[in-house]
Amino acid sequence: MSRNVTSRIPVRKEWATYTRLIQYARPYKSRLIIGVAFSILFAGSTAGILPAVRNVLGELFDPEVMGWAAIIGVAIVLPLLGLLRGVGFYLSMYFIKWVGHRIVHDLRIAAFDRLQELSVYYFSRQKAGELISRTANDTMMVERAVSTVLVDLVRQPFVLLFLLAVVIWLDPVLAFLSLVVFPICIVPVILFGKRVRRNARQAQAKLADIVSILQESIGGVRVIKSFGMEPYERARFAERCREVFNRMMKVARARSAIEPIIVEISIIGISLILIYAHVTGMAMETFITFGIALVALYEPVKKMSAVHLTIQQSSAAADRIFEILDEHVTVQNRPDAVTLEPPVRSIELDGVEFGYDGELVLKNISLSVRAGECVALVGSSGSGKTTLVSLLPRFFDPVRGCVRINGRDIREYTLESLRRQIGLVTQDTFLFNDTIANNIAYGRKDADPADIEAAAKRAHAHSFIESLPDRYETIVGDRGVRLSGGQCQRLSIARAILRNPPILVLDEATSALDTESERQVQAALDEIMTNRTVFAIAHRLSTIAHADRIVVLDNGGIVEEGTHEELLAKSGVYRYLYDLQFEV
């Protein structure tokens, strides 16, 4: 008994997944209803041709029974039925496929929207290639399945019902005997369906690995070539391709086995019908019409059987998309969130703790920063500096304690208004494959060319921009590949300058610059830091000696605070780091 129950669970799950997909059709139910109406027209006209054919076959060659008027009447009715069938086919196909494609359109957008809502912590646990594959490749598989399956689910049941009515009208006994064969056709579908679903899901996972490898090989092309790892990467990529190929061939074998089995069962049924017709002395026109009806019945039965296999395969892809949609958004606006209005008077971290997978990275951090103060964060790698400043724009929320701005927990502010007050320049500079002007104006789409140019000048980027052939309209390439590291960094700083926020977060902002560029950009940073609250992370201690206060982190906690001179005099962790860096 338990074995039977277990075997039915996957069937319920796959249909539950597909039912969830179809829920996306609700906004477009009017188009779906129109598609259903034309499907009925298609089915009715298809079945209506058969009685006309039967009458023609029985009477056409008997002039005493059927005169010219009747022949002309039949010659008019048959093309009319054919026209109605064609109109029904075209319009039902159009409206239903429109709904199917629109479902996937909305699903793809919903997946992308959810990715925009999820916290930075979520992305730290996922492979970028995996997410790209789910949003692009999996939705493509669902698109093919939804549009095709939806057409068959809406149209074929009507065709089946009308044709069943015809065969029952022609010969009820023979219809009953013939239809006994059709449930047998479902057996191979069920047997091979589970295999299709299992291998399809594994193939989608392997396809995600291919996208991940491809993304890494493009992004890390310099590293790959410098270490001579091209053969390794080719072998790794080829291995994943073979795995996808093997899984897809298992799916293909399972799907390909269905039709010949069903055809063989149908041929056996037709052979039995021949015996029945001979024994009962069935009229030739009735037998031929019955045979045509059975052949016509084969198409909807075959397609309805294939629906199960297609749903098996598409559900595997849909499950992976729904995993994104079902992911809990940990950082979001509270229902009663308010707008953070400038000025920013104070920032306070009160007993803040944060960890990844249960392991604390920040431990009992308490820090009060005045408006306009420049606070430098130093410490060895992994001490929690970047994690600490990531709490300010709520890239993730602390597990204990809170961060306050102007005396109020930042979780009480809207994310948009909070992040509008913060400018971020990171060590890992990211530029979009767009023009220099659009990269600088990112986040300030209302900025005019004069504002963009002024920001570039303050970031000491204007001179090199003017030397480029297209100047501010120069396309920087993927991640700024057409520019040097120092140029990319200066554009990132110009982007922060244009945003003109009251809070600046500088995470190794000058790390990618040569000595001359660093001097220029540091001068620009000194200028824009005036009257702003600044959090500066730096490994090169010489760049933060001018800070109002230096906070030293070690093992996730604050161990020292003070000015550069005060901390040197203490001969503590900061002095150790300073001596280590300058080999004193």
N, C-alpha and C positions, 0 to 999 in steps of 0.2 A: 504493500500500500504506500509506504513512504517513498519507494522508488518511483511510483507513478506521479506522486505529488512533486517530487524533485524535478522530474523531467518536464513538468509543466511550468515551472517557475521562469525559465528563460523566455518562454513564449509570452507570458504575461508581462515580463519586463520590457521586451522589445516593443510590444504594442503600447505599453504605457509610455515609452519614449516617443513613439510615433504620434500617439495621441497628444502628447505635450507639444510636439512640433505643429500639429494641426491647429492647436489653440491660437497660433499666430495668424490664422486665417479669419478670426472673428471680425477684425475691422473691415474685411473685404467680403463679407457674407453676401452682399447684393450681387457682386460679380460671380460668386460661386453659385448662387441660385440661378442666375442667367445661364451659366455653364451647365447646370443640372437640367434646366428646361430644354436646352438644345441637345443634350445627351438623350433625353427622352424622345425628342424628335428624330434623332439619328437611329435610335433603337427601334422605334415604331416603324419608320420607313424601311429599315433593313428587313424586319420581319414581315412587313406588308407586301414586299415583293414576292415572297414565297407562295402565298395563296394564288396570286395572279399567275405565277409561273405554272402552278399545278393546273389551273383552268386552261391555260393556253396549251400545255402539253396534251391535255385530254381532248381538246376540241379543235385545235388549229387545223388538223389535217382531215377534219370531217366537215365538208362544206354545208351539209344539210343541218348540222348543229350550229355552226358558227359562220355567219355571213360576213360580208365586207364591213358592215357597220360595226360589228363586234370586234373584228380584227383591228380596225382603225382606232376603236375605243381603247383596246389593250395597248396599241402602239403609242397612244397618248399618255395612258396612265403609267406605264413602266418608266418612261423618261421623267415624268413628274415625280414619281417616287424616288428615282435616282437623284434628281435635283434636290429634293428635300433631304435625302440622306447626305449628300455632299455639303449642303448648307449646315445641317446639324453637326456633321463631323468638324467642319472648319471652325464654326463659332464655339462649339463646346471645347474644342482643343485650345482655341485662343484664350477664352475666358478662364478656363481651369489652369492652363499653364501660366497665365498672368498671375493668378493667385499663388501658384506654386513657387514661381520665381520671386514674387514679392515676399513670401514667407522667409525665404533664405536671405533675401536682401535685408529684411528686418532683423533676422537672426545674426547676420554678420555684423550689422551695426550695433546690436545689443552686446555682442561679445566684445567689440572694440570699446564701446562705452564703459563696460564693466572693467576692462583693463585700465582705462583712464581713472576709474574710481578707486582701484585697489592701491594699497599702501606700498611704499618702497620695499618694506619687509617682504611682501609677497614675491616681488620680482627677485629678491635676493635668494629665494628658495627654488626658482624656476629657471629652466634654460630658455633663452630668448628664442632659439630655433623651434623649440617645442610649442611655445605660444604662437609663433608665426604660423607654424603648420596647422595648429588647431583653428586659427582664425581664417586662414586662406585655403589650405588643402582640404581640411575636413568639411568646411562649408561648401566647397565645390562638389564633394561627394554627396552631401546632403541635398544640394541643389538638383543634381541629376535624379536622385531618388525621389525627392518630394514632388517635383514637377511630373515625372512619369507615373509614379504610384498614385498621385492624386487624380490624374486623368483616368487611370484604370479603375480606381475605387469608385469614382463617380459614374463613369460611362458603362463599364462592362456589366455591372449587376442588372441594369435596365435591358441591355442587349440580351443577356442570359434569360431574363424573365420573359421577354417577348418571344424569343426563339423557343423556349420551353412551352409556351402557350401554343405555338404553331405545331410542334411535334405531338403534343397531347391531342390537339384537334385532328391531326392526320390519323393517328392510331394510338389510343391510350395505352393499350397493352404493350405494344412495341416501345412506346416512349418510356414506360416504367422499366422494362427489361434493359433498355439502352442506358438509362440514367443510373442503373446500378453500377455500371462501369466507372462513372465519373468520380465517385468518392475514392475509388482505388487509386486514382491519379494523385490524390493528396498525399498518399503514403510516402513516395519518394521525396516530395517537397519537405515534409516534416523531418525525414531522416537526414537529408543533406542540409537543411536550413541551419541547424545548430553549428555544423562545420563551417558554413559560410560566415556566420556571425563571429565565431571565435578567431578564424584566420583573418577576417577583415579588420578586426580590432587590432590584432597583432601587427598587421601590415601598416595600419595608420600610425602605430607607435614607432615602427621602424622608419616610416617616411618622415616622421618628426625628427628622428636622429639624423637623417640625410640633410634636412634643412639646417639643423644645428651645426653639422660638420661644414656645410657649405658656407654658413655665416661666419664661422670661426676661421675658415681658410681664407676668406676674403678680407676679414678684418685684421687677421694676423699674418698677412702675406709677407711682410718684411721679416718677421720672426721666422716663418717657415723657410724662406729662402736663405736667410743668414745662417741657419743651422743645417741647411741641406736636407730638410725633412720632407721634400716633395714626394719621394717614393712611399714614405710612411703614410702621408695624407692620402695619396692615391689608393693605397691598399685599404686604408680604413674606409674610405668612401665607397670603393668597389665592394667591400664586404657587406656594408649596409644595403647597397643596391641589390646584391645577390639575395639578401634576406628578404627584402621587399618583394623581389621577383618570385622567390619560392613561395611566399605566403599568398601572393596574388594568383599564382598558378594553382595553388590548392583551392582557392576560391573559384577559379575558372573551371577546374575539374569538377567541383561539386555542382556548379551551375550548369555546365555542359551535359552532365549526366541526366538532368531532369527531362529535357525534351525527348530524347530517343526512348526513354522508358515510357513516357506518357503516350508517345506515338504508337509504340508497340502495343500498349494496352488498348488504345483506340482501334488499331487494326484488327485485333482479336475480336473486339466488340462488333466491328463492321462485318466480319466473317460470320458471326453468329446471327446477325441481322439478315444476311443473305439466305441462310438456312431457314429462318423464320418466314421470310417473304415467299420462298418457294413452297413451304408447307401450307401456308394460309392462302396462297393464290392472290397475293396483293397485286393491285393494278400497277402497270408500269409507271404511269404518271405520279401515283402516290409514292411508289418506292423511290423514284428519282428525286422527287421533292423532299421526301424524308431524308434521303442521303445528303442532299444539299443543305438541309437544316442541321443535320448532325455535323457536317463539315464546318458550317458557320458557327455551331456551338463550340467547336474545338477552340476557336480563337479566344472568346472570352474566358473559357475555362483555363486555357493555357496562361493567359495574362493574369487571371486572378490567382493562379497557382504561383506565378512568378512574383506576384506582389509580396508574398511571404518572404521569399528569398531576398528581394530588394530591401524590404524593411529590416531583415536581419543585418544586411550589410550597412545600410544607412544608419541604423540605430547605433552601431559601433562608433561611427563618426559623430553622431549627434550626442552620444553620451559624453564624449570628450569635450564638446562645446559646452554642454550643460554643466560640466564640472567647473568651467570658468564662470558661467552665469550664477552658479550656486555658491561660489566662493564668497565668504562673509567679508564685507567691507569694514575693516577695523577702524579706519580713520574717515570720519564723515561729519557733516554738520549736525548739530543737535537741533531738535525741532524749534527750540526757543533761542537759537544762536543770534547774536547781535553783531552789528558791523563795528569793526575796530577803526575808530577815527583817530587821525593824528591830532596832536603830537604824541610820540612815544616818550613817556616820562621815565619809565623804569622797567627793568626786566629782572625777574627773580626766579631762580630754580630752588625749589623747596623740597629737600629730601628725595630727589629724583633717583629712580632706579630703572634700569632697562636691561633686558637680556634677550638672547636668541636661543630658542629651544630650551628654555629653562636655565641657561647659563648666563649669569649677570655680567654685563659689559660695563655698566655704570652702577656705582654703589653709593647710595646716600649722598648725592651731589647737592650741595646747597651753595648758591652763589647769587649775589645781588649786584646788579650792574646799573649805574646811573646813566641817564641820557647824555649822549655826547662822549661817553667814556670809550676808550680803545682797550679792549681786553685781549691779550694774546694767550693762546692755549698751546702749551708745549708738553712734550712727553715722548717716550719711546713708541714705536709702532705697536698698535694694538692696545694702547692705554685708554682709548675711548674718546679721543678728541673730535673726530668726525661724527661719531654717534651723538655726542653732546650737542653740537650745533645743528644736527639734523632734527632735533626735537623742536627747535624754534619754529620752523615752517610746518611742523606736524607731518613730517615724512613718516613718522610713526609716533605713537603716544607712549609715555612712560608706564611701566607696570605698577609703580608706586610713586607717590609724590606728585607734584604738579609744576608746570611752568606758568608764570604769571607775567602779563604785560599790563602796566598801569594798575597793578593790584588785582587783576582779574584773571582767572584761569583761562589760558588761551583756547581751551576746548569750548568755552562759551562764546567765542567769536566765530564768525563764518570763515571758512577756509579761504575764500576769495579775498576777503578784506585783510585777513592776517598775512597772507603771502604777498599781497600788494605792498606791504610795508617792509618787505625783506628783499634785498638784492644778494644774489649768490654768484660767486666766482669760484669754481672748483679747480682742483689739480688736474682732473680728467676733463679737459676742455671738449665740449661738444658743439659742433656747428652743423647746421642743416645743409643739405645739398640745394642751396638757394643762393641768391645774390648776397653780397656783403651788406648792402643796405637793409635787406630783409632780416638778415641774421642780427644786426645791431638793433633793429626795431622790434625784434621778437619780444612780445609782451607789451609793446607800445605801438600798436598798429596805427594809432592816430598821429604818430610822430611825422613831422614834415622833414624834407631833405636837409633844411638848415639845422634842425635839432640833431639829426643823425650825424651830420658833419661835425657839429660842435662836440658831440660825445666822442667821436673818433679822434678829434684833436686833443681832447683832454686825456685820452688813453694813449696818446703818442702813436696812433695808427694812421692818421691822415696822410702822412708823407708817403708811406709805402702803398697805401690805397691809390693815391694819385699817380703812382708810377705804373700801375697795372693798365693794360690796354682798355678795359671797359670800366675802370675805376670802381665806383660804388655799385655798378651793375655786373661786376665780375662774379661768375658762379664759382663758389669755393670748392665744389666737389663733395663727395660723401665724407662726412666728418671733417671737412676742411682739408682734404688730402692735397689740394693744389697749393696750399700755403705752408709756410714753415710753422714749427711749433710755437715760436715766439709770436708770430703774426696771429695765429689762432687765439693765443692767450690774450693778446691786446684787443682783439675783436670781442672776446668774452667780457673783458673789463669794460669796453665801450658799451656793451649791452647793459651791464649793471649801472653804468653812469647814466645812461639815458632813462632808465627806470626811475632814478632819483629817489631811492627809498630812504627812510629814516634809519633803517638797520642794515648794515652790511656784514655779510659772512664771507670771509676770504679764506678759502681752504687751499693753502699752498699756491696763492694766486700768482706768484712770480717764479714758480719752480721751473717752468719751461723756457725761461728767457736767458739769453746770454748776458754777460756783464753789463754791456752798454744799454741793452733793452731793459734790463732789470732796473738800472739806475733811472731811466726815463719813466718807466711805469711806476716805480716806487714813488717818484715825485708826483705823478698823477694821482696815485692812491692817497698820498699825504694830503693833497689838495681836496679830494672829494670826501675824505674822512672827517673833514672839519664839520662840527655841529651834527655829527651822526654817531650813532652807537655802533661800534665795530667789534666783531669777533674775528680774530685773525689766527689761523693755524699755520705754523711754520716749523720746519725742521732746521732750517738755517737760522740760528738764533740771532745772527747779525741783523736780520730783516725786521725783528720785533723788539729790538733794544729800546726803541722810542715809545713803546706802548705805555699807557698810563698804569696798567697793571698786568702782571704775568701770572697766569694760573698754571701750576704744574700738576699734571695728572700721572698717576702710576697705578697700574692694575685696576683701573676703573674708578679710582677715587682721587679726590684733591689732596695732595700732600704738602703743597707750598703755595703761598701767594705773596706778591710784593712787586716792587719795581726791579728793573734789571740790576741796579747797584745793590739793593737790599738782598736779593736772592744770591748774588755772588758772595756777599759778606756772610751769609748763613752757612756756606760750605755744605749745602745739602744736595738734593737730587739735581737741581738746576745747575749748581756749580759743577757737578759731576758731568752732566751733559755738555756744559760749556767747555770744560777742560778736554773732554773726549773729542769734541768737534774741532777745537783749535789746537789740540795736542800741546796743551800748556804743561 
